[in-house]
Amino acid sequence: MKIVVCIKQVPDTKGGVKFKPDGTLDRAAMLAIMNPDDKAGLEAALRIKDSDPDNVEVTVLTMGLPKAEEVLREAIAMGADKGVLITDRVLGGADTWATSSTIAGALKNMEYDLIITGRQAIDGDTAQVGPQISEHLGIPVISYAEELKIEGDSVVVKRQFDDRYHMLKAKMPCLVTALQELNEPRYMTPGGIFDCFDKEVQVWGRDKLDVEDSNIGKVGSPTVIAKASDKVAKGKGEVVTPDSADEAVNYIFSKLAEKHVI
């Protein structure tokens, strides 16, 4: 069984974000981490591999700058078998459509039974790329997975849905998008960290992708950014020093009433 996990190196939002003049993220200038939902998807794939290590192969795939190789090495140190990095200048500035088209173009040249992606990336929060990849490939998709298991040639998923859940079963090949709540990802092992630098990470450029030029990079991105900015710092606000506890309570209740909270 061959599993491909699509992961993304995203900005560590705790350190703030930086933008280029054209409104796109300046990824090279920010600290980066593995996207949390993708990490849960990777852990799900590794648990399937743990159950049958001789017959399950896990490949991690990412699209990004050359530095995105770091996140592939991390995934290999966690237990993935190999990594593929899609990187090329012509792919820069891609929106969800161009990104999904590019990744699908790579997957068309790979063997897979199951594709796992994160629900969404913390730098975009669109939840569009995974389902779009499945559409490009013409395979079923089950989104918002909070439990996942394999039964023969099918995948069974407990899918989050409002205040309840769906139990869905799909025959492979198919694509599943994982929630961060799906599991608790494992740590890299010391041995895995050493071994990950001995394993080859394949680097694919534009020539390795089965996709039209009109669907990649900024040229192939129909999304137009109207405005982008860092978070605006909040003011100090109103400072009040009541003379008593009763006065403080009355003040708080009056403010809640003004806002129609109570």
C-alpha positions in Angstrom: 0.0 0.0 0.0 1.3 3.4 -1.0 0.3 6.5 1.0 1.2 10.0 -0.1 0.9 12.7 2.6 0.8 16.3 1.4 2.4 18.6 3.9 3.2 22.3 3.9 5.8 24.5 5.6 3.9 27.4 7.0 4.9 30.6 8.9 5.1 30.3 12.6 2.3 32.8 13.3 3.5 33.3 16.9 6.4 35.2 15.4 4.2 37.4 13.2 3.9 37.5 9.5 5.6 39.5 6.8 4.3 40.5 3.4 5.9 41.4 0.0 4.8 44.6 -1.7 2.4 42.6 -4.0 0.5 41.4 -0.9 1.9 37.8 -1.0 3.6 36.3 2.1 7.3 36.8 2.4 8.0 33.1 3.4 11.7 33.4 3.2 11.7 36.1 5.9 9.7 34.1 8.5 10.3 31.2 10.9 8.5 28.1 9.6 6.9 25.0 11.0 5.0 21.9 9.7 1.3 22.8 9.3 -0.5 21.3 12.3 -3.4 19.6 10.3 -0.8 18.1 7.9 1.2 16.8 10.9 -1.9 14.9 12.1 -2.4 13.5 8.6 1.2 12.3 8.6 0.8 10.7 12.0 -2.3 8.8 10.7 -0.3 7.5 7.7 2.6 6.4 10.0 0.1 4.5 12.3 -1.1 2.6 9.2 2.5 1.9 8.4 3.1 0.7 12.0 0.4 -1.9 11.6 2.0 -3.4 8.5 5.5 -2.0 8.1 6.5 -4.5 5.3 3.6 -3.6 3.0 3.0 0.2 3.6 5.2 2.9 2.2 4.7 6.6 3.2 5.9 9.4 0.9 5.7 13.0 1.9 5.1 15.7 -0.7 5.4 19.4 -0.4 5.4 22.5 -2.7 7.5 25.5 -1.7 10.8 27.2 -1.6 14.0 25.1 -1.4 14.0 25.6 2.3 10.8 23.5 2.5 13.1 20.5 2.3 13.4 21.0 6.1 9.8 20.0 6.7 10.3 16.9 4.5 13.4 15.9 6.6 11.3 16.4 9.7 8.6 14.0 8.4 11.2 11.4 7.4 12.7 11.7 10.9 9.2 10.9 12.2 9.0 7.8 10.1 8.1 8.6 6.5 10.1 6.6 3.9 10.9 9.3 1.3 10.1 12.9 0.3 9.4 14.9 -2.8 9.9 18.6 -3.0 8.2 20.6 -5.8 10.0 23.9 -6.3 10.4 26.2 -9.2 10.4 30.0 -9.6 7.5 29.7 -12.1 5.3 28.3 -9.3 5.6 31.3 -7.0 2.6 33.3 -6.0 0.1 30.4 -6.5 -3.3 30.6 -4.9 -5.3 27.5 -4.0 -6.3 26.7 -7.6 -2.7 26.9 -8.9 -1.4 25.1 -5.8 -3.8 22.2 -6.1 -3.2 22.0 -9.9 0.6 21.8 -9.3 0.4 19.2 -6.6 -2.1 17.1 -8.7 0.3 17.4 -11.6 3.0 15.8 -9.4 0.7 13.1 -8.1 -0.2 12.1 -11.6 3.4 10.9 -11.9 3.4 9.0 -8.6 1.9 5.7 -7.4 -0.7 6.0 -4.6 -3.6 4.2 -2.9 -4.3 6.9 -0.4 -3.6 10.6 -0.3 -3.8 12.4 3.0 -3.7 16.2 3.3 -4.5 18.5 6.2 -7.9 20.1 6.4 -6.4 23.6 5.9 -3.1 25.5 6.4 -2.8 28.1 9.1 -1.4 30.7 6.7 -4.5 30.6 4.5 -7.4 28.8 6.3 -9.2 28.1 3.0 -9.6 24.3 3.3 -9.7 24.2 -0.5 -6.5 22.6 -1.6 -7.2 19.0 -0.6 -10.7 18.7 -2.2 -9.4 20.5 -5.3 -6.6 18.0 -5.6 -9.1 15.1 -5.6 -11.2 16.9 -8.2 -8.1 17.3 -10.5 -7.3 13.6 -10.0 -10.9 12.4 -10.3 -10.9 10.4 -7.1 -13.2 10.5 -4.0 -12.6 12.8 -1.1 -13.6 12.6 2.5 -12.9 15.8 4.5 -12.7 16.7 8.2 -11.4 13.3 9.3 -11.3 12.8 13.1 -10.8 9.0 12.9 -9.4 6.9 10.1 -8.8 3.2 9.5 -8.2 0.9 6.6 -10.5 -2.0 5.8 -9.2 -4.1 2.9 -9.1 -1.9 -0.2 -11.2 0.8 1.4 -10.7 3.6 3.9 -13.3 4.2 6.7 -13.5 7.7 8.1 -15.3 9.3 11.0 -16.0 12.8 9.6 -16.7 15.8 11.8 -20.0 17.5 11.0 -21.4 20.3 13.1 -22.6 18.8 16.4 -22.4 15.2 15.2 -20.4 13.1 12.8 -20.7 11.0 9.6 -19.2 7.5 9.1 -18.0 7.2 5.5 -16.3 4.5 3.6 -14.6 4.9 0.2 -12.7 2.5 -2.0 -9.2 3.5 -2.7 -7.6 5.4 -4.4 -9.1 8.3 -2.5 -8.1 11.5 -0.7 -8.7 12.3 3.0 -8.3 15.7 4.7 -7.3 15.4 8.3 -8.2 17.5 11.4 -5.5 18.4 13.9 -7.7 16.6 16.5 -7.3 13.3 14.6 -4.4 12.3 16.8 -1.3 13.4 18.8 1.7 13.3 16.4 4.8 11.5 17.5 8.1 13.2 18.1 11.2 12.7 15.9 13.5 10.1 17.3 17.3 10.7 17.6 17.9 7.8 15.2 15.3 9.2 12.8 17.0 12.6 12.9 20.4 11.1 11.9 18.8 8.7 9.3 16.7 11.5 7.6 19.9 13.2 6.3 21.0 9.9 4.6 17.8 9.6 2.7 17.3 11.2 -0.6 14.7 14.0 -1.1 13.7 14.2 -4.7 13.4 17.7 -6.1 11.0 18.2 -8.9 10.8 21.3 -11.1 8.2 22.4 -13.7 9.4 19.7 -16.1 8.2 16.9 -13.7 4.6 18.1 -13.5 1.7 17.0 -15.6 -0.1 20.3 -15.7 -0.8 23.2 -18.1 1.2 26.4 -17.8 -2.0 28.4 -17.6 -2.8 26.7 -14.2 0.4 27.3 -12.3 2.1 30.1 -10.4 0.7 33.6 -10.2 -0.4 33.6 -13.9 -2.6 30.6 -13.1 -4.1 32.1 -9.9 -7.5 33.7 -10.4 -7.5 35.0 -6.8 -6.7 38.7 -6.5 -5.5 40.1 -3.2 -7.2 43.4 -2.6 -5.3 44.3 0.7 -2.9 42.5 3.1 -1.5 43.8 6.4 -0.1 42.7 9.7 -2.3 42.5 12.7 -3.2 46.0 14.0 -2.0 46.6 17.5 -4.9 47.3 19.9 -5.0 50.4 22.0 -4.7 50.3 25.8 -8.4 50.7 26.3 -10.3 52.3 29.1 -8.8 51.9 32.6 -11.2 52.2 35.6 -10.4 52.0 39.3 -13.6 51.5 41.2 -13.8 52.4 44.9 -15.4 49.2 45.9 -16.3 45.7 44.7 -20.0 46.6 44.4 -19.0 49.6 42.2 -16.9 47.4 40.0 -19.7 44.9 39.6 -22.2 47.6 38.7 -19.7 49.1 36.2 -19.1 45.7 34.4 -22.8 45.0 34.2 -23.5 48.5 32.8 -20.9 47.9 30.1 -22.4 44.5 29.2 -25.8 46.0 29.0 -24.5 48.7 26.6 -23.2 46.0 24.3 -26.5 44.1 24.6 -24.7 41.1 26.1 -27.2 41.0 28.9 
